[in-house]
Amino acid sequence: MTFVTKLRFQSGDRAALDDTVNGLREMLERKGAECKGPHTEPSERIRVPLYEGLSSGDELDDWTFEVFARRLEIHGNDHIAREVGHMDFPDSVHVEIELEQKKPLGHRQN
Protein backbone atom coordinates (compact mmCIF):
# COMPACT_ATOMS: atom_id res chain seq x y z
CA MET A 1 0.00 0.00 0.00
CA THR A 2 1.08 3.50 -0.77
CA PHE A 3 0.65 6.47 1.50
CA VAL A 4 -0.01 10.05 0.38
CA THR A 5 0.93 12.74 2.89
CA LYS A 6 -1.10 15.89 2.28
CA LEU A 7 0.26 19.11 3.74
CA ARG A 8 -1.68 22.37 3.98
CA PHE A 9 0.12 25.56 4.99
CA GLN A 10 -1.57 28.84 6.01
CA SER A 11 -0.12 32.17 7.02
CA GLY A 12 -0.83 35.88 7.04
CA ASP A 13 2.81 36.39 6.00
CA ARG A 14 3.05 35.46 2.32
CA ALA A 15 6.85 35.69 2.20
CA ALA A 16 7.29 33.34 5.20
CA LEU A 17 4.74 30.95 3.70
CA ASP A 18 6.46 30.85 0.31
CA ASP A 19 9.93 30.46 1.88
CA THR A 20 8.70 27.57 4.04
CA VAL A 21 6.89 25.72 1.26
CA ASN A 22 9.59 26.27 -1.38
CA GLY A 23 12.34 25.24 1.05
CA LEU A 24 10.43 22.07 1.93
CA ARG A 25 9.86 21.27 -1.74
CA GLU A 26 13.58 21.66 -2.49
CA MET A 27 14.48 19.38 0.44
CA LEU A 28 11.99 16.74 -0.74
CA GLU A 29 13.39 16.84 -4.29
CA ARG A 30 16.98 16.49 -2.99
CA LYS A 31 15.93 13.39 -1.05
CA GLY A 32 14.21 11.90 -4.11
CA ALA A 33 10.63 12.10 -2.85
CA GLU A 34 7.76 12.25 -5.32
CA CYS A 35 6.12 15.57 -4.58
CA LYS A 36 3.14 17.39 -6.12
CA GLY A 37 2.72 21.09 -5.59
CA PRO A 38 2.88 23.57 -4.12
CA HIS A 39 -0.64 24.45 -5.19
CA THR A 40 -1.88 27.92 -4.34
CA GLU A 41 -5.34 28.31 -2.85
CA PRO A 42 -7.26 31.59 -3.09
CA SER A 43 -6.42 33.91 -0.22
CA GLU A 44 -9.05 34.54 2.41
CA ARG A 45 -9.78 37.96 3.92
CA ILE A 46 -10.57 37.72 7.63
CA ARG A 47 -12.52 40.49 9.38
CA VAL A 48 -12.49 40.74 13.17
CA PRO A 49 -14.74 43.24 14.97
CA LEU A 50 -13.03 45.31 17.67
CA TYR A 51 -14.59 47.03 20.68
CA GLU A 52 -13.22 49.75 22.91
CA GLY A 53 -15.13 48.46 25.94
CA LEU A 54 -17.85 46.07 26.99
CA SER A 55 -20.75 48.52 26.51
CA SER A 56 -22.80 48.57 23.35
CA GLY A 57 -21.76 51.28 20.95
CA ASP A 58 -18.05 50.92 21.82
CA GLU A 59 -17.26 49.55 18.36
CA LEU A 60 -14.02 50.45 16.62
CA ASP A 61 -13.04 49.88 13.01
CA ASP A 62 -12.76 46.19 12.13
CA TRP A 63 -9.35 44.59 12.01
CA THR A 64 -8.86 42.88 8.63
CA PHE A 65 -6.06 40.67 7.41
CA GLU A 66 -5.42 38.24 4.58
CA VAL A 67 -4.58 34.56 5.01
CA PHE A 68 -2.65 32.76 2.27
CA ALA A 69 -2.63 28.98 1.77
CA ARG A 70 -0.56 26.39 -0.12
CA ARG A 71 -0.96 22.61 -0.53
CA LEU A 72 1.73 20.00 -1.10
CA GLU A 73 1.54 16.20 -1.45
CA ILE A 74 4.23 13.59 -0.83
CA HIS A 75 3.57 10.25 -2.55
CA GLY A 76 5.16 7.18 -0.95
CA ASN A 77 8.48 7.81 0.82
CA ASP A 78 6.95 7.18 4.24
CA HIS A 79 10.25 7.82 6.05
CA ILE A 80 10.60 11.26 4.46
CA ALA A 81 6.96 12.11 5.20
CA ARG A 82 7.52 11.07 8.83
CA GLU A 83 10.59 13.35 8.94
CA VAL A 84 8.51 16.26 7.62
CA GLY A 85 5.91 15.61 10.33
CA HIS A 86 8.57 16.16 13.00
CA MET A 87 10.02 19.35 11.46
CA ASP A 88 9.84 22.72 13.18
CA PHE A 89 8.07 25.33 11.07
CA PRO A 90 7.96 29.09 11.71
CA ASP A 91 5.38 30.22 14.28
CA SER A 92 3.77 32.41 11.61
CA VAL A 93 2.98 29.36 9.44
CA HIS A 94 0.15 26.98 10.42
CA VAL A 95 0.65 23.42 9.12
CA GLU A 96 -1.97 20.67 8.78
CA ILE A 97 -0.88 17.13 7.89
CA GLU A 98 -3.25 14.47 6.57
CA LEU A 99 -2.21 10.90 5.79
CA GLU A 100 -4.16 8.97 3.15
CA GLN A 101 -3.68 5.27 2.41
CA LYS A 102 -4.00 4.29 -1.26
CA LYS A 103 -4.59 0.73 -2.46
CA PRO A 104 -3.14 -0.38 -5.81
CA LEU A 105 -5.69 -0.65 -8.62
CA GLY A 106 -7.26 -4.09 -8.90
CA HIS A 107 -6.40 -4.98 -5.31
CA ARG A 108 -9.30 -6.40 -3.34
CA GLN A 109 -9.51 -6.26 0.40
CA ASN A 110 -10.67 -9.48 2.13
N, CA, C and O of each residue as an XYZ file, in Angstrom:
440
protein
N       0.829     -1.183      0.000
C       0.000      0.000      0.000
C       0.872      1.243      0.000
O       1.953      1.279      0.587
N       0.375      2.233     -0.662
C       1.079      3.499     -0.770
C       0.393      4.529      0.113
O      -0.828      4.528      0.268
N       1.193      5.394      0.679
C       0.653      6.472      1.495
C       0.873      7.795      0.791
O       1.912      8.018      0.169
N      -0.123      8.677      0.895
C      -0.012     10.048      0.385
C      -0.110     10.965      1.595
O      -1.097     10.938      2.329
N       0.919     11.770      1.794
C       0.928     12.739      2.885
C       0.532     14.090      2.297
O       1.228     14.643      1.446
N      -0.599     14.608      2.767
C      -1.102     15.892      2.275
C      -0.791     16.960      3.312
O      -1.149     16.837      4.483
N      -0.124     17.998      2.861
C       0.257     19.110      3.738
C      -0.483     20.366      3.295
O      -0.563     20.667      2.104
N      -1.017     21.084      4.259
C      -1.677     22.369      3.977
C      -1.035     23.414      4.879
O      -0.974     23.247      6.097
N      -0.562     24.480      4.272
C       0.117     25.562      4.985
C      -0.736     26.814      4.884
O      -1.291     27.107      3.825
N      -0.845     27.563      5.994
C      -1.570     28.838      6.010
C      -0.746     29.859      6.778
O      -0.071     29.530      7.754
N      -0.814     31.103      6.321
C      -0.120     32.173      7.017
C      -0.643     33.529      6.544
O      -1.129     33.666      5.421
N      -0.538     34.503      7.402
C      -0.827     35.880      7.036
C       0.397     36.551      6.441
O       0.309     37.661      5.916
N       1.540     35.879      6.521
C       2.809     36.390      6.001
C       3.163     35.597      4.742
O       3.713     34.499      4.820
N       2.842     36.168      3.590
C       3.046     35.459      2.320
C       4.502     35.084      2.092
O       4.785     33.985      1.615
N       5.428     35.971      2.421
C       6.847     35.687      2.201
C       7.306     34.498      3.051
O       8.014     33.622      2.554
N       6.910     34.462      4.325
C       7.289     33.343      5.197
C       6.663     32.047      4.698
O       7.298     30.993      4.735
N       5.427     32.121      4.233
C       4.737     30.946      3.697
C       5.472     30.404      2.478
O       5.756     29.209      2.401
N       5.779     31.282      1.527
C       6.462     30.848      0.311
C       7.854     30.306      0.606
O       8.258     29.300      0.022
N       8.598     30.957      1.505
C       9.930     30.461      1.877
C       9.845     29.069      2.491
O      10.654     28.197      2.172
N       8.870     28.859      3.369
C       8.705     27.573      4.037
C       8.356     26.483      3.036
O       8.988     25.427      3.019
N       7.360     26.732      2.208
C       6.892     25.725      1.257
C       7.948     25.443      0.197
O       8.199     24.281     -0.123
N       8.571     26.477     -0.352
C       9.593     26.269     -1.382
C      10.824     25.560     -0.814
O      11.406     24.704     -1.479
N      11.220     25.909      0.405
C      12.343     25.236      1.053
C      12.047     23.770      1.293
O      12.921     22.924      1.101
N      10.832     23.456      1.707
C      10.429     22.072      1.929
C      10.423     21.310      0.607
O      10.901     20.178      0.538
N       9.893     21.916     -0.418
C       9.862     21.266     -1.744
C      11.274     20.955     -2.230
O      11.520     19.865     -2.746
N      12.196     21.887     -2.075
C      13.582     21.658     -2.491
C      14.203     20.510     -1.706
O      14.910     19.681     -2.278
N      13.946     20.453     -0.394
C      14.476     19.379      0.439
C      13.915     18.028     -0.008
O      14.652     17.045     -0.088
N      12.607     17.977     -0.299
C      11.985     16.739     -0.743
C      12.577     16.270     -2.075
O      12.822     15.078     -2.258
N      12.804     17.190     -2.992
C      13.392     16.837     -4.288
C      14.816     16.324     -4.128
O      15.207     15.368     -4.797
N      15.603     16.956     -3.241
C      16.983     16.491     -2.989
C      16.994     15.064     -2.460
O      17.891     14.284     -2.779
N      15.993     14.722     -1.648
C      15.929     13.390     -1.049
C      15.251     12.377     -1.966
O      15.140     11.204     -1.608
N      14.801     12.806     -3.132
C      14.215     11.898     -4.109
C      12.756     11.561     -3.873
O      12.272     10.558     -4.397
N      12.048     12.357     -3.111
C      10.625     12.099     -2.849
C       9.781     12.571     -4.023
O      10.088     13.579     -4.658
N       8.721     11.834     -4.301
C       7.762     12.251     -5.319
C       6.826     13.264     -4.679
O       6.113     12.954     -3.725
N       6.836     14.469     -5.213
C       6.115     15.574     -4.579
C       5.253     16.279     -5.623
O       5.693     16.508     -6.750
N       4.033     16.617     -5.244
C       3.144     17.385     -6.116
C       2.824     18.706     -5.430
O       2.432     18.733     -4.264
N       2.990     19.773     -6.149
C       2.722     21.088     -5.590
C       4.003     21.888     -5.502
O       5.035     21.439     -6.002
N       3.976     23.018     -4.905
C       2.877     23.567     -4.120
C       1.761     24.118     -5.011
O       1.999     24.697     -6.071
N       0.551     23.913     -4.538
C      -0.643     24.446     -5.187
C      -1.137     25.615     -4.350
O      -1.257     25.516     -3.129
N      -1.420     26.720     -5.026
C      -1.885     27.924     -4.339
C      -3.397     27.917     -4.245
O      -4.092     27.699     -5.238
N      -3.900     28.155     -3.048
C      -5.342     28.306     -2.848
C      -5.664     29.796     -2.837
O      -4.791     30.608     -2.530
N      -6.897     30.170     -3.164
C      -7.260     31.590     -3.090
C      -7.073     32.115     -1.663
O      -7.371     31.419     -0.693
N      -6.582     33.329     -1.553
C      -6.415     33.913     -0.215
C      -7.781     34.212      0.387
O      -8.775     34.365     -0.323
N      -7.804     34.288      1.693
C      -9.050     34.542      2.414
C      -8.883     35.806      3.250
O      -7.911     35.936      3.994
N      -9.819     36.730      3.129
C      -9.778     37.962      3.918
C     -10.595     37.735      5.178
O     -11.779     37.405      5.116
N      -9.943     37.916      6.327
C     -10.570     37.721      7.628
C     -10.879     39.089      8.222
O     -10.049     39.997      8.190
N     -12.094     39.223      8.767
C     -12.518     40.488      9.380
C     -12.888     40.201     10.828
O     -13.719     39.338     11.111
N     -12.260     40.936     11.737
C     -12.495     40.744     13.169
C     -13.028     42.049     13.756
O     -12.364     43.082     13.671
N     -14.227     42.009     14.352
C     -14.743     43.236     14.968
C     -13.969     43.566     16.243
O     -13.592     42.670     16.999
N     -13.738     44.851     16.472
C     -13.032     45.313     17.673
C     -13.942     46.241     18.469
O     -14.758     46.973     17.907
N     -13.784     46.195     19.777
C     -14.586     47.026     20.678
C     -13.677     47.720     21.666
O     -12.704     47.144     22.150
N     -14.005     48.963     21.958
C     -13.219     49.754     22.914
C     -13.514     49.322     24.341
O     -12.636     49.386     25.201
N     -14.718     48.890     24.597
C     -15.126     48.464     25.939
C     -16.206     47.406     25.833
O     -16.464     46.869     24.755
N     -16.836     47.111     26.961
C     -17.853     46.069     26.992
C     -19.262     46.608     26.746
O     -20.195     45.824     26.573
N     -19.429     47.916     26.727
C     -20.750     48.519     26.509
C     -21.098     48.526     25.024
O     -20.220     48.563     24.161
N     -22.393     48.491     24.750
C     -22.801     48.572     23.347
C     -22.464     49.961     22.814
O     -22.514     50.951     23.543
N     -22.127     50.011     21.552
C     -21.763     51.285     20.950
C     -20.278     51.598     21.062
O     -19.837     52.646     20.589
N     -19.493     50.710     21.680
C     -18.047     50.921     21.823
C     -17.264     50.303     20.667
O     -16.105     49.922     20.829
N     -17.902     50.204     19.501
C     -17.257     49.553     18.363
C     -16.180     50.441     17.750
O     -16.332     51.659     17.651
N     -15.109     49.812     17.351
C     -14.023     50.452     16.618
C     -14.043     49.919     15.196
O     -14.852     49.053     14.862
N     -13.156     50.436     14.361
C     -13.045     49.883     13.007
C     -12.620     48.423     13.093
O     -11.853     48.039     13.976
N     -13.133     47.606     12.157
C     -12.762     46.187     12.130
C     -11.277     46.029     11.810
O     -10.675     46.844     11.111
N     -10.721     44.967     12.340
C      -9.349     44.586     12.014
C      -9.448     43.560     10.896
O     -10.102     42.532     11.069
N      -8.816     43.810      9.754
C      -8.863     42.878      8.627
C      -7.450     42.438      8.271
O      -6.495     43.210      8.360
N      -7.345     41.192      7.871
C      -6.060     40.673      7.409
C      -6.314     39.554      6.403
O      -7.408     38.995      6.337
N      -5.295     39.243      5.632
C      -5.415     38.244      4.576
C      -4.636     36.992      4.971
O      -3.522     37.083      5.484
N      -5.228     35.831      4.728
C      -4.576     34.555      5.014
C      -4.315     33.857      3.684
O      -5.214     33.713      2.856
N      -3.072     33.429      3.493
C      -2.650     32.757      2.269
C      -2.487     31.268      2.560
O      -2.154     30.887      3.682
N      -2.720     30.424      1.553
C      -2.632     28.980      1.766
C      -1.947     28.303      0.578
O      -2.077     28.734     -0.568
N      -1.214     27.231      0.887
C      -0.557     26.391     -0.121
C      -0.787     24.926      0.257
O      -0.909     24.594      1.436
N      -0.845     24.055     -0.753
C      -0.962     22.614     -0.530
C       0.205     21.897     -1.199
O       0.711     22.333     -2.233
N       0.620     20.798     -0.593
C       1.732     20.003     -1.096
C       1.420     18.545     -0.781
O       0.866     18.250      0.278
N       1.768     17.628     -1.685
C       1.541     16.204     -1.449
C       2.843     15.446     -1.627
O       3.614     15.720     -2.547
N       3.084     14.482     -0.729
C       4.230     13.586     -0.828
C       3.663     12.200     -1.087
O       2.866     11.697     -0.295
N       4.067     11.578     -2.190
C       3.571     10.252     -2.548
C       4.625      9.211     -2.193
O       5.773      9.303     -2.626
N       4.220      8.209     -1.391
C       5.161      7.180     -0.947
C       6.171      7.789      0.006
O       5.847      8.718      0.746
N       7.392      7.275     -0.004
C       8.482      7.808      0.817
C       8.035      8.073      2.254
O       8.164      9.188      2.760
N       7.512      7.042      2.897
C       6.954      7.181      4.240
C       7.962      7.737      5.239
O       7.599      8.518      6.119
N       9.238      7.335      5.106
C      10.250      7.816      6.054
C      10.486      9.318      5.905
O      10.716     10.014      6.894
N      10.431      9.816      4.675
C      10.602     11.258      4.457
C       9.371     12.013      4.964
O       9.501     13.073      5.575
N       8.188     11.472      4.713
C       6.957     12.109      5.200
C       6.959     12.159      6.725
O       6.526     13.149      7.316
N       7.443     11.100      7.361
C       7.522     11.075      8.830
C       8.495     12.161      9.314
O       8.237     12.837     10.310
N       9.604     12.314      8.603
C      10.589     13.346      8.940
C       9.967     14.739      8.843
O      10.204     15.589      9.702
N       9.173     14.971      7.800
C       8.508     16.263      7.622
C       7.539     16.517      8.780
O       7.418     17.645      9.257
N       6.859     15.474      9.223
C       5.913     15.609     10.329
C       6.562     16.030     11.631
O       5.890     16.567     12.512
N       7.860     15.796     11.767
C       8.574     16.165     12.995
C       9.382     17.458     12.842
O      10.101     17.851     13.761
N       9.268     18.114     11.693
C      10.019     19.349     11.458
C       9.428     20.513     12.250
O       8.238     20.536     12.563
N      10.285     21.468     12.562
C       9.838     22.724     13.180
C       9.595     23.736     12.069
O      10.475     23.992     11.247
N       8.412     24.302     12.051
C       8.068     25.326     11.071
C       7.958     26.659     11.800
O       7.764     26.683     13.015
N       8.081     27.781     11.068
C       7.958     29.093     11.712
C       6.618     29.238     12.423
O       5.610     28.685     11.984
N       6.615     29.983     13.518
C       5.382     30.218     14.275
C       4.317     30.907     13.430
O       3.123     30.743     13.683
N       4.736     31.673     12.438
C       3.769     32.412     11.612
C       3.107     31.537     10.548
O       2.221     31.998      9.829
N       3.534     30.275     10.445
C       2.977     29.361      9.443
C       2.257     28.220     10.150
O       2.858     27.487     10.936
N       0.955     28.074      9.862
C       0.154     26.978     10.417
C       0.225     25.806      9.442
O       0.038     25.989      8.240
N       0.497     24.596      9.956
C       0.647     23.416      9.116
C      -0.360     22.352      9.532
O      -0.486     22.033     10.714
N      -1.069     21.812      8.559
C      -1.968     20.674      8.779
C      -1.437     19.508      7.961
O      -1.079     19.672      6.794
N      -1.385     18.328      8.575
C      -0.884     17.134      7.892
C      -1.980     16.074      7.898
O      -2.558     15.761      8.939
N      -2.253     15.530      6.718
C      -3.248     14.468      6.575
C      -2.582     13.296      5.865
O      -1.893     13.484      4.862
N      -2.783     12.103      6.374
C      -2.210     10.902      5.788
C      -3.322     10.083      5.153
O      -4.316      9.763      5.806
N      -3.155      9.743      3.876
C      -4.155      8.967      3.155
C      -3.515      7.681      2.642
O      -2.427      7.710      2.068
N      -4.184      6.567      2.848
C      -3.683      5.267      2.414
C      -4.325      4.914      1.081
O      -5.550      4.906      0.960
N      -3.497      4.621      0.077
C      -3.997      4.285     -1.259
C      -3.736      2.810     -1.529
O      -2.645      2.304     -1.266
N      -4.746      2.125     -2.056
C      -4.586      0.727     -2.460
C      -4.266      0.695     -3.944
O      -4.785      1.510     -4.707
N      -3.416     -0.241     -4.365
C      -3.143     -0.377     -5.809
C      -4.421     -0.742     -6.559
O      -5.300     -1.397     -5.997
N      -4.534     -0.329     -7.813
C      -5.693     -0.651     -8.621
C      -5.802     -2.166     -8.786
O      -4.799     -2.859     -8.956
N      -7.026     -2.661     -8.733
C      -7.259     -4.089     -8.905
C      -7.022     -4.912     -7.656
O      -7.176     -6.133     -7.685
N      -6.654     -4.279     -6.571
C      -6.396     -4.982     -5.314
C      -7.680     -5.040     -4.511
O      -8.296     -4.013     -4.228
N      -8.081     -6.259     -4.143
C      -9.304     -6.401     -3.343
C      -8.941     -6.653     -1.895
O      -7.988     -7.368     -1.586
N      -9.716     -6.055     -1.024
C      -9.507     -6.257      0.399
C     -10.427     -7.386      0.863
O     -11.615     -7.391      0.539
N      -9.880     -8.347      1.624
C     -10.672     -9.478      2.129
C     -11.362     -9.126      3.401
O     -12.073     -9.956      3.968
